[in-house]
Structures are given as C-alpha cells and as structure tokens.
C-alpha cells in the first residue's frame, strides 16, 4: 500500500526539519520517521514521542548533528541509538538493525542499510511504518496500515518466534491491543501468547510493571484485561487480579470526566488488602510514592465518609481514588482545597496547659471536631478548644 502521512503539526516543526537537514542534506533518503509517531498520526492520535531510523552509523549520526550545532547524546550506541535534543523535545535516532541473537530478554544486533530488514525485526506490523520526512510518503512492508484500519494487532512473521525473541512482547501485544485492537483478535497472536505466557516469569519486574501500568492507562483496557485472564496471561504476572473489578471504575471515571489513571486502576483489580497491595507494589518495583498510594486505596471500605473530610485526611488524589473506587461523585471536591488547621500547640500552652501529651491530645480532639463540622472558622475553633479544656479533670 502506497500512501502519504497526513501533515500533522509535528511534521512541520522547524527543529525536526533541522535534524533532517543535518543527517540527510542532499535528500538521499538516509532517514525516515518510524514507529509510534507514524502510527498515531495515521489514526489521529496526538504524537508525543518522535523516533527516526537512519542508514547512518551512530558515530556518523553524532558527528553530523554536532556539525549542525544540534546537541546529541549517545543514549545507546551499542544498539545504534542517538538522542538529538531539539527545541521541541528529544528525538531518538536509531541506525537500521537486524537481530543476530536473542535470548528471550535481550537481543544482539548488527547494523544494516536495508529498510525492510529493519522493519522485519520490529514486533507488530502497526509499529513497522516509516515515513519520508520530506515527502511524507509511507513505507509499509508488512501491511501495518491495513491492520490499523481493521483494528488488528498482528506480529510480524511467526508470532511464537517473535515472542521467544523477547517475552515482553506478550504484554506489549495486549497493551497495543487495548489501544488499537478489537475483538475477535488475531488468533495466531493469542494462541502464541497463551502458550508462551510462562516465559513472562523470567522478565525483570520493572519491565513487567512498566508495561502493565501503560496498558491500564489506556481509555478502556477492561476487555483486554479480561481476555488476558481468559488466556492465562494475567495470572502469570498478577494472580491476585480480578479483571471484572475494572469496568465499574472505568465507568465512574468517564462519568466524572476524570482522566484514566493506571495506578488507581491497578488498585481496583486488587483486593482491598493493604499488605497485599504493598507486596504487589514491591513485586512490580513501584516507587515509594506509588506503593503508599496503592496501599491507601487498598484500605478502602464500603463507607467512604464525607468527601472533604476524606480529602483532608488522605490528600486529594487518595480521596479521589477512594471515591471513584466506591462509585461516588467527586463533585464535593471540585474547586476545593484542603484548608490548614490553624490551631497550634503554643496557643494551648498559653492557656495554662503544660506542654506534653495533653496538648497533643487536645490538638487531635479539636482538629477532629473541626473536620467533622466541615472546617468552621477560627472563632468556632476557639469555642471548641474552650469546651475541651473545660472537660479536663481538675488537678
């Protein structure tokens, strides 16, 4: 299929034109846009990352960029990748490659000058699309455009062979299916993923966690997650997950006009068990902040309490998680920020209360009453403090 890439805003960027001119000043066809930027432009999705493929060796890429005054860093010379730092953001430029040896996790590559050979080593047909930066003519060696139009995610070549090269491709398959695919899915791909799913256990936890969170961040990954469970893939990476718990949250997010949040969705498919949530976070190598948020969401109960009180105690993000997971409205939090409790320990000591545990207890008691009453003004706080002091046993 011969066609041209629509003239999206990124294709007209001056900083990208400067990169093209630096690498291919005579228009010899030494570089092309490749992968996600081409694919996403074809389906009308905003492009975030720009990747380029080139016939130039990485050292020559670096030299030409430097000569043109474009800052570049050798981010992966062994694999042929140089990153150009342009005004509009980084551009990854990778020399054409072919696989020499793979072990299911890593690949040894050799550089190439053949575009089709480079395309053949990529995972899916929809990711093996190239576009000439000057004419925007698309090079499609394996039917990626037809697959995009049919909402079909298909491996290039034999699916089992491609997965054995890197088992992470199982998760990548489902991630791309959640974004670009539809049911019924490609039978060969599903069969290979199901058969080789145990190979996921040999992958680094960081890679698995990263792919899972990206999958969960798509607009509606629920059907894909359910299919992963049916094929026995989900149990290999997250046996605790219940995919049927995800659709209500997706619906609640849509109802509240809230952007998809992968961590909240991970919390949804896990049981409400904080220690288990912490174990999962550790297994997936999540950050400390992510671990804390996941555990807070897992501490949910059927009764969330007053939304603003919840937000004051937990934080806005954590309260939103709890409310959405319970199917409750976020309207009470709209345009509201948790106030600062104005009473300090010094004000209590000034009333004749000796510094120590009693001051801390009075602070907690008054603050809890202040929260329960909907955060009244300082005059009411003063009255509550006087009431609590009056209740103290005389000495």
C-alpha positions as a Markdown table, in Angstrom:
| # | Residue | x | y | z |
|---|---|---|---|---|
| 1 | Unk | 0.0 | 0.0 | 0.0 |
| 2 | Unk | 1.4 | 3.4 | -1.1 |
| 3 | Unk | 0.2 | 6.4 | 0.7 |
| 4 | Unk | 1.3 | 9.6 | 2.5 |
| 5 | Unk | 1.3 | 10.6 | 6.1 |
| 6 | Unk | -1.2 | 13.4 | 6.9 |
| 7 | Unk | 0.5 | 16.7 | 7.5 |
| 8 | Unk | 0.2 | 16.8 | 11.3 |
| 9 | Unk | 1.7 | 19.7 | 13.3 |
| 10 | Unk | 4.8 | 17.8 | 14.3 |
| 11 | Unk | 5.7 | 17.1 | 10.7 |
| 12 | Unk | 6.0 | 20.9 | 10.2 |
| 13 | Unk | 8.3 | 21.6 | 13.1 |
| 14 | Unk | 11.4 | 23.6 | 12.3 |
| 15 | Unk | 13.6 | 21.8 | 14.8 |
| 16 | Unk | 12.8 | 18.5 | 13.2 |
| 17 | Unk | 13.5 | 19.9 | 9.8 |
| 18 | Unk | 16.9 | 20.9 | 11.1 |
| 19 | Unk | 17.6 | 17.4 | 12.2 |
| 20 | Unk | 16.6 | 16.0 | 8.8 |
| 21 | Unk | 18.8 | 18.6 | 7.0 |
| 22 | Unk | 21.8 | 17.7 | 9.3 |
| 23 | Unk | 21.5 | 14.0 | 8.6 |
| 24 | Unk | 20.5 | 14.0 | 5.0 |
| 25 | Unk | 21.4 | 17.3 | 3.4 |
| 26 | Unk | 21.2 | 16.1 | -0.1 |
| 27 | Unk | 17.9 | 14.2 | 0.2 |
| 28 | Unk | 19.5 | 10.8 | -0.4 |
| 29 | Unk | 16.8 | 9.0 | 1.8 |
| 30 | Unk | 19.1 | 8.4 | 4.7 |
| 31 | Unk | 16.5 | 8.8 | 7.4 |
| 32 | Unk | 12.8 | 8.3 | 8.0 |
| 33 | Unk | 10.3 | 8.8 | 10.7 |
| 34 | Unk | 9.3 | 5.5 | 12.2 |
| 35 | Unk | 7.0 | 3.7 | 14.7 |
| 36 | Unk | 4.6 | 5.4 | 17.0 |
| 37 | Unk | 4.7 | 8.9 | 15.5 |
| 38 | Unk | 3.7 | 7.5 | 12.1 |
| 39 | Unk | 1.2 | 5.1 | 13.5 |
| 40 | Unk | -0.5 | 7.6 | 15.8 |
| 41 | Unk | -0.7 | 10.3 | 13.1 |
| 42 | Unk | -2.5 | 7.8 | 10.8 |
| 43 | Unk | -5.2 | 7.2 | 13.4 |
| 44 | Unk | -5.5 | 10.8 | 14.6 |
| 45 | Unk | -3.8 | 10.5 | 18.0 |
| 46 | Unk | -1.6 | 13.3 | 19.3 |
| 47 | Unk | 2.0 | 12.4 | 18.9 |
| 48 | Unk | 4.2 | 12.6 | 22.0 |
| 49 | Unk | 7.5 | 10.9 | 21.1 |
| 50 | Unk | 9.4 | 11.2 | 17.8 |
| 51 | Unk | 11.6 | 8.4 | 16.6 |
| 52 | Unk | 13.7 | 8.3 | 13.5 |
| 53 | Unk | 15.5 | 5.5 | 11.7 |
| 54 | Unk | 18.6 | 6.1 | 9.7 |
| 55 | Unk | 21.1 | 4.3 | 7.4 |
| 56 | Unk | 23.9 | 6.2 | 9.0 |
| 57 | Unk | 26.1 | 4.5 | 11.7 |
| 58 | Unk | 25.6 | 6.0 | 15.1 |
| 59 | Unk | 29.0 | 7.7 | 15.2 |
| 60 | Unk | 28.2 | 9.4 | 11.9 |
| 61 | Unk | 24.8 | 10.5 | 13.2 |
| 62 | Unk | 26.5 | 12.1 | 16.2 |
| 63 | Unk | 29.1 | 13.8 | 14.0 |
| 64 | Unk | 26.5 | 15.2 | 11.6 |
| 65 | Unk | 24.3 | 16.5 | 14.4 |
| 66 | Unk | 27.3 | 18.1 | 16.1 |
| 67 | Unk | 28.4 | 19.8 | 12.9 |
| 68 | Unk | 25.0 | 21.3 | 12.5 |
| 69 | Unk | 25.0 | 22.6 | 16.1 |
| 70 | Unk | 22.4 | 20.2 | 17.3 |
| 71 | Unk | 23.1 | 18.8 | 20.8 |
| 72 | Unk | 23.0 | 15.0 | 20.9 |
| 73 | Unk | 23.9 | 12.3 | 23.4 |
| 74 | Unk | 24.8 | 8.6 | 22.7 |
| 75 | Unk | 22.0 | 7.1 | 24.7 |
| 76 | Unk | 22.5 | 3.5 | 23.3 |
| 77 | Unk | 25.4 | 3.3 | 20.9 |
| 78 | Unk | 25.6 | -0.5 | 21.2 |
| 79 | Unk | 22.1 | -0.7 | 19.8 |
| 80 | Unk | 22.6 | 2.2 | 17.4 |
| 81 | Unk | 20.6 | 4.9 | 19.3 |
| 82 | Unk | 21.5 | 8.6 | 19.5 |
| 83 | Unk | 19.2 | 11.2 | 21.0 |
| 84 | Unk | 19.0 | 14.6 | 19.5 |
| 85 | Unk | 17.9 | 17.3 | 21.9 |
| 86 | Unk | 15.8 | 19.7 | 19.9 |
| 87 | Unk | 13.8 | 22.7 | 21.0 |
| 88 | Unk | 10.6 | 20.7 | 20.8 |
| 89 | Unk | 11.9 | 17.7 | 22.7 |
| 90 | Unk | 14.2 | 14.7 | 22.3 |
| 91 | Unk | 14.3 | 12.7 | 19.1 |
| 92 | Unk | 15.6 | 9.2 | 19.2 |
| 93 | Unk | 17.6 | 8.3 | 16.1 |
| 94 | Unk | 18.5 | 4.7 | 15.6 |
| 95 | Unk | 20.6 | 3.0 | 12.9 |
| 96 | Unk | 18.8 | 0.3 | 10.9 |
| 97 | Unk | 19.4 | -3.0 | 12.5 |
| 98 | Unk | 18.9 | -6.7 | 12.2 |
| 99 | Unk | 18.9 | -9.3 | 15.0 |
| 100 | Unk | 21.9 | -11.6 | 15.3 |
| 101 | Unk | 21.0 | -13.4 | 18.5 |
| 102 | Unk | 18.2 | -13.2 | 21.1 |
| 103 | Unk | 17.6 | -15.0 | 24.4 |
| 104 | Unk | 14.0 | -14.0 | 25.3 |
| 105 | Unk | 15.1 | -10.9 | 27.1 |
| 106 | Unk | 17.8 | -9.1 | 25.1 |
| 107 | Unk | 18.9 | -9.0 | 21.5 |
| 108 | Unk | 22.3 | -8.8 | 19.9 |
| 109 | Unk | 22.0 | -6.7 | 16.8 |
| 110 | Unk | 24.1 | -5.8 | 13.7 |
| 111 | Unk | 23.7 | -2.6 | 11.8 |
| 112 | Unk | 22.0 | -2.6 | 8.4 |
| 113 | Unk | 21.2 | -0.3 | 5.5 |
| 114 | Unk | 18.1 | -2.2 | 4.4 |
| 115 | Unk | 14.8 | -0.7 | 5.5 |
| 116 | Unk | 12.8 | -3.9 | 5.1 |
| 117 | Unk | 15.4 | -5.8 | 7.2 |
| 118 | Unk | 15.0 | -3.2 | 9.9 |
| 119 | Unk | 11.2 | -3.4 | 9.7 |
| 120 | Unk | 11.3 | -7.2 | 9.9 |
| 121 | Unk | 12.9 | -7.2 | 13.4 |
| 122 | Unk | 10.1 | -5.0 | 14.9 |
| 123 | Unk | 7.3 | -6.5 | 16.9 |
| 124 | Unk | 4.0 | -5.6 | 15.2 |
| 125 | Unk | 3.0 | -4.6 | 11.7 |
| 126 | Unk | 1.5 | -1.3 | 13.0 |
| 127 | Unk | 4.8 | -0.4 | 14.5 |
| 128 | Unk | 6.8 | -1.0 | 11.4 |
| 129 | Unk | 5.6 | 2.0 | 9.4 |
| 130 | Unk | 8.1 | 4.5 | 8.1 |
| 131 | Unk | 7.6 | 8.0 | 6.6 |
| 132 | Unk | 9.9 | 10.0 | 4.4 |
| 133 | Unk | 10.5 | 13.3 | 6.3 |
| 134 | Unk | 10.4 | 15.4 | 3.2 |
| 135 | Unk | 7.6 | 13.8 | 1.1 |
| 136 | Unk | 5.8 | 12.1 | 4.0 |
| 137 | Unk | 5.4 | 9.0 | 1.7 |
| 138 | Unk | 4.8 | 5.9 | 3.9 |
| 139 | Unk | 6.8 | 2.7 | 3.6 |
| 140 | Unk | 4.8 | -0.2 | 4.8 |
| 141 | Unk | 6.5 | -3.6 | 4.4 |
| 142 | Unk | 4.1 | -5.9 | 6.3 |
| 143 | Unk | 0.6 | -4.5 | 5.9 |
| 144 | Unk | 0.5 | -2.3 | 9.0 |
| 145 | Unk | -1.8 | 0.3 | 7.5 |
| 146 | Unk | -4.4 | -2.4 | 6.7 |
| 147 | Unk | -4.1 | -3.8 | 10.2 |
| 148 | Unk | -4.6 | -0.3 | 11.7 |
| 149 | Unk | -7.7 | 0.1 | 9.6 |
| 150 | Unk | -9.0 | -3.3 | 10.7 |
| 151 | Unk | -8.2 | -2.7 | 14.4 |
| 152 | Unk | -5.9 | -5.7 | 14.3 |
| 153 | Unk | -2.7 | -6.1 | 16.2 |
| 154 | Unk | -0.5 | -8.7 | 14.4 |
| 155 | Unk | 3.0 | -9.9 | 14.9 |
| 156 | Unk | 5.5 | -9.5 | 12.0 |
| 157 | Unk | 6.2 | -13.1 | 10.8 |
| 158 | Unk | 5.7 | -16.1 | 13.1 |
| 159 | Unk | 4.1 | -14.9 | 16.4 |
| 160 | Unk | 5.8 | -17.6 | 18.5 |
| 161 | Unk | 9.2 | -16.9 | 17.1 |
| 162 | Unk | 8.8 | -13.2 | 17.8 |
| 163 | Unk | 7.7 | -13.8 | 21.4 |
| 164 | Unk | 10.6 | -16.1 | 22.0 |
| 165 | Unk | 13.0 | -13.3 | 21.0 |
| 166 | Unk | 11.6 | -11.2 | 23.9 |
| 167 | Unk | 8.8 | -12.4 | 26.1 |
| 168 | Unk | 7.9 | -8.9 | 27.0 |
| 169 | Unk | 6.2 | -8.8 | 23.6 |
| 170 | Unk | 3.3 | -10.7 | 25.1 |
| 171 | Unk | 2.5 | -7.8 | 27.3 |
| 172 | Unk | 3.2 | -5.3 | 24.5 |
| 173 | Unk | 0.8 | -7.2 | 22.4 |
| 174 | Unk | -2.0 | -6.7 | 24.9 |
| 175 | Unk | -1.1 | -3.1 | 25.5 |
| 176 | Unk | -1.3 | -2.3 | 21.8 |
| 177 | Unk | -4.5 | -4.3 | 21.5 |
| 178 | Unk | -6.0 | -2.3 | 24.3 |
| 179 | Unk | -5.3 | 0.9 | 22.3 |
| 180 | Unk | -5.6 | -0.2 | 18.7 |
| 181 | Unk | -7.3 | -3.6 | 18.5 |
| 182 | Unk | -10.7 | -5.0 | 18.6 |
| 183 | Unk | -12.3 | -8.4 | 19.1 |
| 184 | Unk | -12.1 | -11.0 | 17.7 |
| 185 | Unk | -8.3 | -10.6 | 18.0 |
| 186 | Unk | -5.6 | -12.2 | 15.8 |
| 187 | Unk | -5.9 | -15.9 | 16.5 |
| 188 | Unk | -2.2 | -16.7 | 15.9 |
| 189 | Unk | -1.1 | -13.9 | 18.3 |
| 190 | Unk | -3.5 | -15.0 | 21.0 |
| 191 | Unk | -2.5 | -18.7 | 20.8 |
| 192 | Unk | 1.2 | -17.8 | 20.9 |
| 193 | Unk | 0.7 | -15.5 | 23.9 |
| 194 | Unk | -1.3 | -18.1 | 25.8 |
| 195 | Unk | 1.2 | -20.9 | 25.1 |
| 196 | Unk | 4.3 | -18.9 | 26.0 |
| 197 | Unk | 2.9 | -16.9 | 28.9 |
| 198 | Unk | 5.0 | -18.8 | 31.5 |
| 199 | Unk | 8.1 | -17.1 | 29.9 |
| 200 | Unk | 6.9 | -13.8 | 31.5 |
| 201 | Unk | 8.3 | -15.1 | 34.8 |
| 202 | Unk | 11.8 | -14.7 | 33.5 |
| 203 | Unk | 11.5 | -11.0 | 32.8 |
| 204 | Unk | 12.6 | -8.2 | 35.1 |
| 205 | Unk | 9.9 | -6.9 | 37.4 |
| 206 | Unk | 10.5 | -3.4 | 36.3 |
| 207 | Unk | 9.7 | -4.2 | 32.7 |
| 208 | Unk | 6.6 | -6.1 | 33.7 |
| 209 | Unk | 5.3 | -3.3 | 36.0 |
| 210 | Unk | 6.0 | -0.6 | 33.3 |
| 211 | Unk | 4.1 | -2.5 | 30.6 |
| 212 | Unk | 1.2 | -3.3 | 33.0 |
| 213 | Unk | 0.7 | 0.3 | 34.1 |
| 214 | Unk | 0.9 | 1.6 | 30.5 |
| 215 | Unk | -1.8 | -1.0 | 29.5 |
| 216 | Unk | -4.0 | 0.1 | 32.4 |
| 217 | Unk | -3.6 | 3.7 | 31.4 |
| 218 | Unk | -5.4 | 3.3 | 28.1 |
| 219 | Unk | -9.0 | 4.7 | 27.8 |
| 220 | Unk | -10.7 | 1.3 | 28.3 |
| 221 | Unk | -8.4 | -1.6 | 28.9 |
| 222 | Unk | -11.1 | -3.7 | 30.6 |
| 223 | Unk | -12.0 | -6.0 | 27.6 |
| 224 | Unk | -8.3 | -6.6 | 27.0 |
| 225 | Unk | -7.6 | -7.4 | 30.7 |
| 226 | Unk | -10.5 | -9.8 | 30.7 |
| 227 | Unk | -9.0 | -11.5 | 27.6 |
| 228 | Unk | -5.6 | -11.7 | 29.3 |
| 229 | Unk | -7.3 | -13.5 | 32.2 |
| 230 | Unk | -9.1 | -15.9 | 29.9 |
| 231 | Unk | -5.9 | -16.9 | 28.1 |
| 232 | Unk | -4.0 | -17.4 | 31.4 |
| 233 | Unk | -1.6 | -14.5 | 30.8 |
| 234 | Unk | -2.8 | -12.2 | 33.6 |
| 235 | Unk | -2.2 | -15.0 | 36.2 |
| 236 | Unk | 1.4 | -15.1 | 35.3 |
| 237 | Unk | 2.1 | -11.5 | 36.2 |
| 238 | Unk | -0.7 | -10.6 | 38.7 |
| 239 | Unk | -2.5 | -13.7 | 40.0 |
| 240 | Unk | -4.4 | -11.6 | 42.6 |
| 241 | Unk | -6.1 | -9.5 | 39.9 |
| 242 | Unk | -9.8 | -9.6 | 39.3 |
| 243 | Unk | -10.4 | -8.1 | 35.8 |
| 244 | Unk | -14.2 | -7.8 | 36.5 |
| 245 | Unk | -13.5 | -5.1 | 39.1 |
| 246 | Unk | -12.2 | -2.7 | 36.4 |
| 247 | Unk | -15.3 | -1.8 | 34.3 |
| 248 | Unk | -17.1 | -0.1 | 37.2 |
| 249 | Unk | -14.1 | 2.2 | 37.8 |
| 250 | Unk | -13.7 | 2.9 | 34.1 |
| 251 | Unk | -17.4 | 3.9 | 34.0 |
| 252 | Unk | -17.0 | 6.0 | 37.1 |
| 253 | Unk | -14.0 | 7.9 | 35.6 |
| 254 | Unk | -16.0 | 8.6 | 32.5 |
| 255 | Unk | -19.0 | 9.8 | 34.4 |
| 256 | Unk | -16.8 | 12.2 | 36.5 |
| 257 | Unk | -14.8 | 13.3 | 33.4 |
| 258 | Unk | -11.6 | 12.1 | 35.1 |
| 259 | Unk | -8.6 | 11.1 | 33.1 |
| 260 | Unk | -7.6 | 7.4 | 33.2 |
| 261 | Unk | -5.2 | 6.6 | 36.0 |
| 262 | Unk | -3.2 | 3.4 | 35.8 |
| 263 | Unk | -2.4 | 3.2 | 39.5 |
| 264 | Unk | -6.0 | 3.7 | 40.5 |
| 265 | Unk | -7.0 | 1.0 | 38.1 |
| 266 | Unk | -4.3 | -1.3 | 39.5 |
| 267 | Unk | -5.9 | -0.7 | 42.9 |
| 268 | Unk | -9.3 | -1.5 | 41.5 |
| 269 | Unk | -8.3 | -5.0 | 40.3 |
| 270 | Unk | -6.6 | -5.9 | 43.6 |
| 271 | Unk | -8.4 | -6.9 | 46.7 |
| 272 | Unk | -8.9 | -4.2 | 49.4 |
| 273 | Unk | -5.9 | -5.6 | 51.4 |
| 274 | Unk | -3.2 | -3.1 | 52.2 |
| 275 | Unk | -0.4 | -5.6 | 53.0 |
| 276 | Unk | -1.2 | -7.4 | 49.7 |
| 277 | Unk | -1.1 | -4.1 | 47.8 |
| 278 | Unk | 2.3 | -3.4 | 49.3 |
| 279 | Unk | 3.6 | -6.8 | 48.2 |
| 280 | Unk | 2.3 | -6.2 | 44.7 |
| 281 | Unk | 4.0 | -2.8 | 44.6 |
| 282 | Unk | 7.3 | -4.3 | 45.7 |
| 283 | Unk | 7.0 | -7.1 | 43.2 |
| 284 | Unk | 6.4 | -4.6 | 40.3 |
| 285 | Unk | 9.1 | -2.4 | 41.6 |
| 286 | Unk | 6.8 | 0.6 | 42.0 |
| 287 | Unk | 8.1 | 3.8 | 43.6 |
| 288 | Unk | 7.7 | 4.5 | 47.3 |
| 289 | Unk | 5.0 | 7.1 | 46.5 |
| 290 | Unk | 3.2 | 4.6 | 44.3 |
| 291 | Unk | 3.4 | 2.0 | 46.9 |
| 292 | Unk | 1.9 | 4.3 | 49.5 |
| 293 | Unk | -0.9 | 5.4 | 47.2 |
| 294 | Unk | -1.8 | 1.8 | 46.3 |
| 295 | Unk | -1.9 | 0.7 | 49.9 |
| 296 | Unk | -4.1 | 3.7 | 50.8 |
| 297 | Unk | -6.5 | 2.8 | 48.1 |
| 298 | Unk | -6.5 | -0.8 | 49.3 |
| 299 | Unk | -7.6 | 0.3 | 52.8 |
| 300 | Unk | -10.9 | 1.3 | 51.3 |
| 301 | Unk | -14.2 | 0.2 | 52.8 |
| 302 | Unk | -17.8 | 0.4 | 51.5 |
| 303 | Unk | -18.3 | 3.6 | 53.5 |
| 304 | Unk | -16.0 | 6.4 | 52.4 |
| 305 | Unk | -17.4 | 9.1 | 54.7 |
| 306 | Unk | -17.7 | 12.8 | 53.9 |
| 307 | Unk | -15.6 | 13.5 | 50.8 |
| 308 | Unk | -13.9 | 16.7 | 52.1 |
| 309 | Unk | -13.0 | 15.1 | 55.4 |
| 310 | Unk | -11.6 | 12.2 | 53.5 |
| 311 | Unk | -9.5 | 14.6 | 51.3 |
| 312 | Unk | -8.2 | 16.4 | 54.3 |
| 313 | Unk | -7.1 | 13.3 | 56.0 |
| 314 | Unk | -5.7 | 11.4 | 53.0 |
| 315 | Unk | -5.0 | 14.0 | 50.3 |
| 316 | Unk | -6.9 | 15.0 | 47.2 |
| 317 | Unk | -5.5 | 12.2 | 45.0 |
| 318 | Unk | -6.0 | 9.5 | 47.5 |
| 319 | Unk | -9.5 | 10.7 | 48.4 |
| 320 | Unk | -10.4 | 10.8 | 44.7 |
| 321 | Unk | -9.2 | 7.2 | 44.4 |
| 322 | Unk | -11.4 | 6.1 | 47.3 |
| 323 | Unk | -14.5 | 7.9 | 46.0 |
| 324 | Unk | -14.1 | 6.7 | 42.4 |
| 325 | Unk | -13.5 | 3.1 | 43.6 |
| 326 | Unk | -16.7 | 3.3 | 45.6 |
| 327 | Unk | -18.6 | 4.8 | 42.6 |
| 328 | Unk | -19.2 | 8.1 | 44.4 |
| 329 | Unk | -19.2 | 11.6 | 42.9 |
| 330 | Unk | -16.2 | 13.9 | 43.1 |
| 331 | Unk | -18.4 | 17.0 | 42.9 |
| 332 | Unk | -17.8 | 17.9 | 46.6 |
| 333 | Unk | -14.1 | 18.2 | 45.9 |
| 334 | Unk | -14.5 | 20.4 | 42.8 |
| 335 | Unk | -12.7 | 23.7 | 43.2 |
| 336 | Unk | -11.9 | 22.9 | 46.8 |
| 337 | Unk | -8.6 | 22.7 | 48.5 |
| 338 | Unk | -8.0 | 21.2 | 52.0 |
| 339 | Unk | -7.5 | 24.1 | 54.5 |
| 340 | Unk | -4.8 | 24.3 | 57.1 |
| 341 | Unk | -5.8 | 23.6 | 60.7 |
| 342 | Unk | -4.9 | 27.0 | 62.3 |
| 343 | Unk | -4.6 | 25.9 | 66.0 |
| 344 | Unk | -1.1 | 25.3 | 67.2 |
| 345 | Unk | 0.2 | 23.8 | 70.4 |
| 346 | Unk | 1.6 | 27.1 | 71.6 |
| 347 | Unk | -1.9 | 28.5 | 71.8 |
| 348 | Unk | -3.0 | 25.7 | 74.1 |
| 349 | Unk | 0.1 | 26.1 | 76.3 |
| 350 | Unk | -0.7 | 29.8 | 76.6 |
| 351 | Unk | -4.0 | 28.8 | 78.2 |
| 352 | Unk | -2.2 | 27.2 | 81.1 |
| 353 | Unk | -1.9 | 23.6 | 79.8 |
| 354 | Unk | 1.5 | 22.1 | 80.4 |
| 355 | Unk | 3.4 | 21.1 | 77.3 |
| 356 | Unk | 3.3 | 17.4 | 76.7 |
| 357 | Unk | 0.8 | 14.6 | 75.8 |
| 358 | Unk | -2.2 | 16.6 | 77.0 |
| 359 | Unk | -1.5 | 19.3 | 74.4 |
| 360 | Unk | -1.2 | 16.8 | 71.6 |
| 361 | Unk | -4.5 | 15.1 | 72.7 |
| 362 | Unk | -6.3 | 18.4 | 72.8 |
| 363 | Unk | -5.0 | 19.3 | 69.3 |
| 364 | Unk | -6.2 | 16.0 | 67.9 |
| 365 | Unk | -9.6 | 16.3 | 69.6 |
| 366 | Unk | -10.3 | 19.8 | 68.4 |
| 367 | Unk | -9.0 | 19.1 | 64.9 |
| 368 | Unk | -11.3 | 16.0 | 64.6 |
| 369 | Unk | -14.3 | 18.1 | 65.7 |
| 370 | Unk | -13.2 | 20.8 | 63.2 |
| 371 | Unk | -13.2 | 18.3 | 60.4 |
| 372 | Unk | -16.5 | 16.7 | 61.4 |
| 373 | Unk | -18.1 | 20.2 | 61.5 |
| 374 | Unk | -17.0 | 21.0 | 58.0 |
| 375 | Unk | -13.9 | 23.2 | 58.7 |
| 376 | Unk | -15.5 | 26.1 | 60.5 |
| 377 | Unk | -13.7 | 29.4 | 61.2 |
| 378 | Unk | -11.2 | 30.3 | 63.9 |
| 379 | Unk | -14.0 | 31.7 | 66.2 |
| 380 | Unk | -15.6 | 28.2 | 66.3 |
| 381 | Unk | -12.2 | 26.6 | 66.8 |
| 382 | Unk | -11.6 | 28.8 | 69.8 |
| 383 | Unk | -15.0 | 27.8 | 71.2 |
| 384 | Unk | -14.3 | 24.1 | 70.7 |
| 385 | Unk | -10.9 | 24.4 | 72.4 |
| 386 | Unk | -12.5 | 26.1 | 75.5 |
| 387 | Unk | -15.1 | 23.3 | 75.6 |
| 388 | Unk | -12.4 | 20.7 | 75.6 |
| 389 | Unk | -10.3 | 22.5 | 78.2 |
| 390 | Unk | -13.4 | 22.7 | 80.4 |
| 391 | Unk | -13.8 | 19.0 | 80.2 |
| 392 | Unk | -10.3 | 18.3 | 81.6 |
| 393 | Unk | -10.2 | 16.8 | 85.1 |
| 394 | Unk | -9.2 | 19.4 | 87.7 |
| 395 | Unk | -5.9 | 18.8 | 89.5 |
